[in-house]
């Protein structure tokens, strides 16, 4: 199962496997008593997955294949609506909510493409943390150094582990401050955050209606591009890698390289050197527009204000049932006035304009997805201060992209066998197709080291 979509699709087309066999293999890994399945999946669609797989196999015999994803196992994050089910969003307080009347648009598009939905994956409660910890349903362990119990990253924690552990070929996550890219980086996957407006977020439990985006976690840039075309209802097209020698790549020097550990620093430097040796112009730039973002977000930013607007009714009756680490962040939104919120909107627009001007001459920006490798879980659970410091560090670089409304890819750039490290490639707003071509070219150039 640890293969790209195209590799699995080729095996299906050649008759070397069947969709039903893929589902059986995925379910066996979910059910493995020594595995992470019980902490990775909130709901498993056993019967419907087999039925969908059998239908895909029958259709293939008649030459019917609605998309390259047809018959391939896919997992979805627990905050996406599925018709007839309660959307819990990793929480216990939503257990009495009404069942969804319809599939979320992205779920409906996956079904129409012939994907086999295996189940809903675990996540940080309400998607409000970059660590992936969930005290209600357990925290799936990072595949790297699993014995030590390291975090998977969040909030799309189960999404990442479902792919790394062969429980799904691809997973659908959401990204409000890095929740696709962080677990991809910490677990050695490729993750894509689209420009938010390109993929409909209706039918997804909202954290921030301003910042939320929906994207895939998978094994390659081509996988992410294929799934993104389905989620965004874009025309199907192959991603043609951009030659690295044609690229001018900006490397922000302000903030984003602070606090890197030695492993991330070495991998990041090695990746830049490889790209430069391959002919890319790799240019240090200050991108000082980033310096204003922390102050603008000091009151909690869009996420706290908009999450509190969604969840405020639960604080009167159910706060004790929430993850206290999440509840404390949501409650910050209560202190933001309407005037503060309007000021935030204006400040964001001004910073976006400055950042766009400063990065206009570059094909993409390169920065570490997260500045450290995955920390151990136990110290984060034992100390509120350690939790919050680690959470801020995990979110820092990725959240800049959400604030600026950019698209971004996280690529694994560690040497084979080393701790996972992500390289973030950030494009311009609504320049997603071009960014994926650039990322594919960089991926090909760095392939000897990665994975």
N, C-alpha and C positions, 0 to 999 in steps of 0.2 A: 504493500500500500504506500510505501514511501517513494512515490513516483510522481512525475508531473502529469497534468491532465492529458497532454498529447501522448505520453507513453502509455497511459491506461487506455486511452481511446484507440490507439493502434492495436493493442492486445484484444480489445473488444472487436474491432473490425476484422482482425485476422482469425478470430475464433479461438484464440489462446486462453481466453477467460470469458466469463459471462457476467452480466450485471448481478445476477443472483449470487454468483460465487463471490463477487466483490462485497456484497452486503453480508454474506455469511462470514467472510474473513474479518470485516470491520466489527461485526457484533461479537465475534469470538475474542477480539482484542478488548472491546469494551467490557466484556464479562470476565476477563482473566482475573483470577483472585489476587494475583500479585501485581496487578496493573493499576492504572489511575482512572479507570472508567467510572467508578462510583463517584469520584470527585470531579470528573470532567463533564458528565452529562446530567442535566436536570430531568430530562425526559427522553426516553428512547422510543422511536417509532418502529417497533419490530414488525408488526403485521403489515402496516402500510408500506414500509420500506421493501419488504419482500414482494408485496403486490406490485409496487412501482417498478421493481427490478424485473419481475417476470413480464410486465407489460413492455418494458424497454427491450428485453431480449426478443419478445415476439415481434415488436415493431421492426427491430433490426433485421430479422429474418425476411421481412418484406421490403427491406431497403429504406425504411423510414428512420431518419435520425434528425430530430429537430434542431440539434446543436451539437458541437463537440463535447458538451457536458452531459449529453444524454446517457442515462444508465450509470452515471458515476456518483458515488456516495458523497454527500455534502452535509455538513452540520451548520446549524444556525444559532446565533446568540440568543439567550433566553429573553431578551427584551423585544423580539420581533413577534408581531401578532400572527397567530395561526388560528384559522377559523375554528370556533368551538372550544378553544382552550383559554384558560386564564394566563395572562402575560405577567409573570412574577418579577421579572427584571432582577433576579438574584435575591429577592427580598421575601420576608414572611408577611409583611404588612399588607401586601396586595392579594393575599390568598382568597379574600372574599370579594374581590373585584369581579365584575361581570365578564363572561367569556367573550373573546373577540368575535365579532359578527362576520368578519372577512379576513382573509390573509392580507398581511402587509403587501404593498405592491412588489417589493423585492422578492418576497416569498412566492407570490403568484408568478413572477417572471422566471424564477428558478424552476417551478413546476412546469411552466410552458416550454422551457428549454429541455425538459426531460430529465432534470437532475433528480436523484433519489435522495430525499430528505431522511437522514438517519436519526436526528434528534436535536434537542435544544441544549446548548452548552452553558456551563457555569460561568459566573462573572462576578465582579465586585458589585455589591448591592447598588442599584440605581446607576451603575457604571461610573461611580464617582471616586475613582482612585486609579493610579497607575501601577499599583503593586499586584493586584489580582487576588488579594486576600478576601475570603468570604467566611465569616465565623458561623454562619447558619448552615451551610451545605458543604463546608470543607474547602480546602485550597489545593488544587492539583499541583503536583511537584514538577519543577523544571526537569527536562530530560537530562540536562547536563548536571552532573554531580547530584543525582537524585538521592543518594544515600545521605547527603548532608541536609537535604530538604530545603532547596532554594526556591524562591518565588518564580512563577511563570511570567510575571508582568501582567498588567491589566489595562483596562478593565476586562478585555476579551481573553480571559485566562484559559477557560475551557476550550475556546476556539483554537488557540495555539496548540494545546496538548492533544486535541483530537487529531490534528494534522501530524505533529511530530511522532505520535505513537501509532500511526496507521489506522486510526479509528474513522478517518474521513480523508478524502483526497484533497479537499479544500474546505475552508470554513468562512462563514460570513460574520464579520464583526462590525462594531461601530467605533468611531474615532472622534472624540470631542476635545481631547487634549493629548492624544497619542495612543488611544486604546487599541488600535490595530498595530501601529508601528512598534510600540514598546514591547508587547509580548513576542512579536516577530523577531525583534532584535535580540531579546534575552534568550529565545529558544532556537535561534538559527534558521528562521524562516524568512520569506519575502512577504512584505505587507504593503498594501497600497491604500493611501488615503486620497480619495478624489476631492476635487473642488466640491464643496458641500452641496451646492444646488444641482449638481449633475445627476444625483441619485435620489429618488424620493424618500424622505424620511417619515412620511405618514405611515402609521401602523407600527412605528418603533417607539417604545416608551421613551419620552424625551428626558434628557439631562439638561441640554441647552438647545433651545430651538434656534439660536443663532449659530452655534458652533458644531452641532452634531453632523456627522457624515457617516456613510456606510461603505465598507470596502472589504476586500478579501485578504485572507492569510493563506499562503500557498507555498509551493516549492520553487517557483520561478517567476520572472517578470511576465513571461508569456502566459502563464496560468492566471496571474492577476489581471492582465489585459483582457483575456477571454471572458473571465467572470465579470469584470467591470462593464464590458460591452453588453452583457445580458442584464446586469442590474440597472444600467443607465438607458437601456433600450437603444443603444447606438448600433450603427451598421457594423456587421461582422467584418473584420479585416485583420490580416496578419500583421504582427508588429515587426517592422523591419528595423534592426538595430542601427543606430547612428554610429558611424565610425568615430572612435574616440579621438583620432587625430584632428577631427574637424571641430572639436568642442572647446569652448572657453568656459571654464568652471570657476566660480567664485567660492572662496573658503572664508566664511565669516570668522573674524578673530575675536570679536567682542562677546563675552559671556559664554558662548556655546562650547568653547574648549576648556572652560574652567572646571576644576575638580575631576578631571579624567583620571581614572586609575591607570596603572602601567600597562595592563593588558589592552584596554581600549585605546590608549595613546599609541601603543606600538602598532596595533592593527590599523588605526586611522592613518598614521604616518606612512605605513607600508602601502596602503591603498592609494594615497595621494602620489607617492613616488612611482608606483606602477603606472598610473594614469599619465603622469608627466612623461615618463620614459616612452610611453606609447604615442606621444605626440600631442596630448591635450595641453592647452594652456591653463595651468592651475594657478590662480591668482589670489593672494590674500586680500581681503577687503574688510573694512571695519563694520559695515552695515550698522551704523550707530542708531538707526531707527529702533533696533531691538532694545536699546537701553531704556526706552521710555515705557515699555510694556509692563514690567513688574510694578511700577508705581501706579499705572492706570488700573491694574488688576488688584491693587492692595486691599480693596474691600471684598474681594472674592470674585470679581469679574462677572461675566455673563453667566457662567455655570452656576454659581451660588444663587444669584438673583432668580434665574429662570427655574432652577431646580426647586427653590423654596416656593415659588409661585405654583408649581405643580403639586408639591408634597405638603404644603402648609396644613391642610386639614388633618393629616396623620399625626402631626406633632401634638395635637390636643389629646389624642386617644391611644396612639401606638408608638410613641417615641422609644419607650423601653424595649420594644421588640426590634428596633433598628440596630445596625452596626454602629456603635458609638463614634467610631472614627469617621464614618460617613455622615452621621447625623450632625456632628459638630461642624462639618464643612457646609452642609446644606443650610444650617441655621444662620450662617454668616449673611445669607441673602436677606434675612429679615431686617437687617439694619440699613439696607440700601434704599434710599428714597427714590421717588420718580425722577427728581432732578438729577440725582447721582447717575441713574440709569441713562438718562438722556445725554448727560455729559460723557458717559462711557461710550455711547454710540458715536458721538462726534469725535472723541479722541481716537477711537479705532479707525475711523475714516481718514483722519489726518495722518496717523502712523502708517496706514496702508499706502497712502499716496507717497509718503517719503520713501518707504521701503521699495515700492515699485520703481521709483526713480533711481534708487541706489543699485538695484539689481538688473536694470534694464539691459545692460550690455553683456550679460552673461547667459549662457545657455541653461545653466542650472546652478544651484548652490549645493555645496557639500559640507556636511557637518556630522558629528557623531549622533546617532539616533538617541542613545542614552550614554552618559559619561562613565558608567561603571558596568561591570558584569553583574549578573543577578545576585543580589544579597541573600543571605540565609533567612529563612522564614522565622525561626524561633525568636531572635532578638527583636524583630519587628512586632511580633505579637506580645512581647513582654514589656515594651516601653512605648508609651504614646509619643514621647519626644523623638525616639529613633524612627518610629513609623512616619511621623510627619516630615522629618528631615529627608528620609529616603524617598517619600512620595513626591516631595517638591523637586528633588533631583531627577527622579525618573521622568517626570512630566515636563521639565524645564524646556528642553530643546524642541520636543515635538509640539508643545503647546504654542510656540511661536508661529508654527505653520497654520494652526487653526485660527489664531487671532488675525493673521494676515490673509486668511481665506485662500491659502495656496494648496496645490496638490503636492504629494510627496510619496516617495517609495523608500522603504528600508530594505537594504540588501545585506545578507550575511557576508562578512569579509574576514572572518577568522580563518586561521590555518586549520586544515583538517585535523580534528581531534582536540582542538583548543576550545576554551570557553567561548560561547557565541558572542559576537560583536556585530552591531548593525551600523552600516553607513547610510545616512539619510541623503537622498537626492531630492531637492526641493525645486519645483517648477513654479511658473507663474499661474495666476488665477485663470481658470478655464483653458489652460494649455496642457490638459491631461494627456492627450494622445501623443503629443510631441515629447512630453516628459517620459512616457513609457518607452518610447523609442530610444531616448537618451539612456535611460536606465538599462535597457536591454544591451546596448553597446558597452556600457560600463560593466555589467554583469559578465558579458563574454570575455572582456579583457581581464577580469579578476577571477575567472572561474578556476584557474589552477590552484589557487589558495583556498577558496571558499568551500564550505561544507566538508 
